[in-house]
Amino acid sequence: MPSRRPDPASSDGSADPPRWRRRKDARPQEIVAAAMEVFAERGFAAARLEEVAARAGVSKGTLYLYFPSKDELFKAVIRTAILPNLQQAEALAATAGSRCFPLLEQLLRMVAHLIGTTRMAIIPRLVIAEAGNFPELAAFYHREVIRRGFGVLAALLRKGIESGEFRPVAIDPGVRLIVAPLLMSAVWRTSFDGIDGEPPQDVAALVEVHIDNLRRVLLRDAGEGAA
């Protein structure tokens, strides 16, 4: 009798797992990706979990196995879209050299790229729009994103001031003014691009102007910083 060919799924682990197992493992990511699309189109309040499940190719019951409420699903979207980039920013700040402004430039360009090229830009607008009706979600976003992001920038400003690289500035207002053009870009891109023929916003160009202005304001020796 011919020998029986071994089942790849029952091998010692070198073969790919069965298709159904890969599908099951991928479901949370598929659901979160579908939720991002639905939230972007409908807003949080009007989004329906039935539509998210349909786009993800799962039943509503399966969706609830992973995400027990729409609130938890929205939090998962924030964690997936924003927190890895925030963690990267924190890691860069933790390993930065003695000069602070080059790192500030790098962080601003990184955020501008995300705003200009990904769906991430929709999240701040959704949170702002829904904050009054869903204060718990606004509080979650404040804790998980705003507070941590502001903390990175505040530490960077403080370090630059203490080293003499930066002129003395008020830390909290300084952080908010650094963030303001980026927030405006995210809201503008997801609200007005294409309206009445409005061309897409050039986020990269905007952030370069912002960086140039910050260079003039922050650096004690702006000529040296621009070199």
Steps between C-alpha positions, in 0.01 A plus 500: 500500500626854431621681806268765630622851441532689832245771567677839489266628769615228742873539440755618753410865454700574188188512280242777497207456740166391352307761308219514755747570778667782308159646432402485867825663609452778245143582597570772760721688253241462224225626729705801611586587138133479403405712802743772397328522162150507647587756770667718236188492282225512763652654811491323833137555594356393164732203447325162525677188616301297244672694223842456659441124527383479138807684372727280708326188366389377842170472683399756759529227763860436399576872524366503856738216592788738448345840573209504749382852406539774243700698755752218534524467123572871462768475769653212305507718188687770695743247647569348159527821296673737742667330794776317305609834353484663842712220644751557221514871588557417866779259408668760278481758779646254751804433283552852364839665502588834651335711229123532533394690190595228247281257693214752504533532122494121462189462715311776320582354159397154617159625616454706182567190290239302694244780467563537128510134400290290742150479649642598839405863438130419540534402866565846654207643305270220618605547861446876483162459331374239748665625823187672631279195456760238592722653769642163603647453153645852512655420839647178362653688205635767735666240725633270231600748229499868596659471843775270374568702185509825696735331747752418226499858372512654848803292593668599173439871559616475861819319402577755228446792738714346774784428257490853359403383152154660527397840621288492817135446411190410699485122463125432489408780256806411295390138465148600398631741237728230358205261470243752372597502128507120494155476655370761256648300212326181614164673540535691173605198296206291622244782483576731208723326246292475183221729625408760234806394305733551796830333403658247735696667774878473466569389856871448435542857376306638794716320753819624335381859547408413859845355564666809355293724728583286802869515411489880510303510825662223702869491412730739683719508191255467212777540246684200637177298526416570136844393380 
